[in-house]
Amino acid sequence: SEEEYADAIEEAAEVIREGMKKREQTVSVHYKTPEEPTKALLREIAAQALIHTGIPDEGDYLQWQYAGWDCSGQGQVLENMYYMTFTYTYTYYTTYEQESVVDEQVRAVLDKLDVYDSSEYEKAKAVYDYICDTVSYDYDNLDNSDYKLKYTAYAALMDHKAVCQGYALLYYRMALELGLDSRVISGTGNGDAHGWNIVCLDGLYYDLDTTWDAGNTEYSYFLKCEADFSDHIRDAEYMTDEFNAAYPMSPVSY
């Protein structure tokens, strides 16, 4: 029926988002539009599914835990309206069962940390301490291109080993669960591909890098301003005027 067809990109993206959260390998979207569908439309729907919503298992948590997607489409034209079915195929780093384990374990860890009613700083610090104390860098699988779990929050949380992406995703997930706004930032660290976080305290954002502070008794990369984080260079998408307006950085470290 016509009611099943989304007519807005946001509505179509919501179908994709929910399918991704369930780690569905194929997700079908029914979409109607008066204009001939293009590849750009398919990409726009897929990108919209990954926007930062502030919900812990959406946004960056989805964006950085899948390897890629493909899409096919078919449909018909009726009364100058295109009625299309787009079938997206996703390749994930984790299964739905693994994500269910993450859900349970994150709750258990946060209950143990017992900072639900604490200040924003105390929440940010508690999560940082936990990750720096319990996760080590997965050098064993660093060059193993077949082992994708190293990129995930699951590996950081359950195996206590991950690469920077896993560290950053776990911080993002736990921070958002505590009501802190955070983002995963990609770029370079000392010239190499790297990922880290920003987190919001009192309306301003600060850089932090659990990967580089892991195992340290004194932190060098916790709640820093950009000037004190100069060995990290963001990818271009995180340096735009629009992004900086949405996520204003503190001019000084915390």
N, C-alpha and C positions, 0 to 999 in steps of 0.2 A: 504494500500500500504506500501511497505517497507520504504518509506520516512517518514512515521508517527512514526517509531520506533526509539527511542533514543538509541545511542550506547555508551554513556558516562554517568557516574554517575552525573556529573554536569548538563548535559542536562535534565536528568530525574528529578533531584532535583528542577530545575527551574519550572517544571510543578507543583510539590508539593507546592513550595513556592507561586506561583501565586494563586493556589487554596486555600491555607491557608489564604492569604491576603483577599480573598473574603469570608472567613469563610464557605467554601464548606465542608459539612460533609463527602462527599466521593469524592476522587480524583483518577482518573484512569491514569496510566502511561503505555505507550507501550514501551517495552524495548527489545533489542535484544543483545544476548551475545553468544560467542562460548562455554562458560563454563556453566555447569549446575547451575541454580540460587540457592542461599542458603538464609537462614534467615539473615545471616550476610550482604548479598547484600541489602536486604530490609532495614535493620537498617542503612546501610551506606548511602543509598539514602535519608532516612528520616533525618539523621543527617546533611547531606550536605545541605538540604533545609533550615536549621536553622543557617548556618554560618553567622558571622558578615560581612555584606556587606557595612555598612555605610549608608544604606537607612533607614530612620526613622521608617518605619512600617515593617521592616524585622528583621532578626537577633534575638537579645535578645527580641525584642518586640513580636515576634511570639513565641519564645521558652518558655516564661514564662506566656503566656496567653492561654494555652490549657492544658487539663487534661491528654491527652494520645492519643495513636493511635493503631489501629490494621490493619492487612493487609492480603489479600488473593491473590492468583495468579493462573492463568491458561494460557495455551499456547500450542505450538506445536514445533516440531523439523523439520526443513527443511534444507537439505544440510548442516548438522552439525552445524546449527545455531538455538539457542533457541529464539523463538519469543513469548514473554510473555506480558500479561496484568496484572499489579499489581493494585489492588484496595485498596487504603488506606482509612480508616475510622477514622475521628478525632472527638474529643469531646472538644469544646471550652468553654472558660469562658465568651466570649462576642459574640454578633451577628454582622453581617455585618452592620446592621442599627446602632447599637451602635458605631461601629468603624467609620461610616460616621459622626456621631455627634462629635466624638473625633477629626476627621480631621478638621471640621469646627471650633470647639472651640479652638483647639491648635493654629490655624491661628489667631483667634480673640485675644487670650491672647498675643501671640507674637507681633502682631501689636500694642497692647496697651503698651507692654513693650518697644517697639521701640528701640531695641538694635541690629538690623540687621547690622549696620555699626560700631558697638562698638568693643572694644578690646575683646580678648578671655576671659580675666578675667571678664570684665563687663558682658559678655554674661552668663558665668558660675554663676556669683553672682546673676544676675537678675532672672534666672530660680530657683536658690536655694531659694532666698528670696520669690518668688511667692509661691513655694510649701510649704515652712515652715510657711508662713503667712496664707495659705488658706486650708491646709489639716490637719485633726486631725486623730488620731489613732482610728480605728473602734473596740473598745472594745465590743460594743454591739453584733457584729457578730463573734468575735474572735473564739469562740468555736462552732459556727454553721457550721457544715461540709457541709450542703446543700447550703449554700450561697457562691457561688464561685466568685461573682462580687468583693468581697473585695480584691481579688488578682490583680485587673486590674487598668490600667491607667484611664479607664473610671470612675471607682468609685472615684478615687482620684480627677479627674478633674471635674466631674459633680455632684457627691454627697458630695465632699469635705471630704470624709472619706474612709480610706483604711488601710490595713496592710502594712508592710514594702515592700512587693513585688509591690504593687500598687504605692507607693511613688517612688521606684527605676525605675519602668517602665515609669512613667510620666517624671522623670528627663531625662532618656535615650531618650525618644521620643522628648522632647523639645530641648535638647542639640543638637541632630543630626539635627533637623530642622534648627538650627542656625549655622550649619557647624562645631560644636565641636564634636570630637570623644569621645564616652563614651561607657562603658560596664556596664552591671548589674553583680554584683559579689554575689555569694551565699556562705554561710558559717555559722559561729556562732558569735553572739554578746553576750558577757558575758555568754557564754556557751549555749545559746538558738539559735535555728535555726533563721537565719536572712539574709537579703539581703540589699545591698547598691550599690554604683556606684564608678567607677573611671572615670575621665575626663582628657582630654589632653589639656595642656596649654604650648605653646612654645616647643612642642616636648617631653615633659615629662608628666607622668600621676600622678594624685593625688587622694587619697581616699576622699569620702564625704558621709555623711549619713543624708539625709533629715528627715528620721523618728525620729532620736534621737535629732535633732536640731529643730524640728517643735515646734512652739510657743515660742521659745527662742529669746530674744533680743540680746544676745551675743552667737556666735557659738563656739562649741567645736569640731565639726567634719567636718569642711569645709576646703577642699584642704590640707589634711594632708599626710605626708609621712608615710610609714609603721611603723616606730619606734614610731610615735605619734598616732598610730591607733591600739595599741597592744591589746585592748579589742575586736577586730574583728579578727577572724581567718578564712581564706579562705578555701573553699573546695579544694580538691587536684587538680582538673583540672585547677584551677586558680593559682597554685603554681609551675607549670612545667617550665622547662627551656625554652620551646617553647613559652609558654604564656608570661613569663617575658621578652623574647627577643622582642616579638611583642608589648608589652605594658610596656616599661621601666618606672619604678617608680622613681620619684624624690627622691634623698637622703635626702632632707630637706623639711619641710612643706613650703607652699607658703608664 
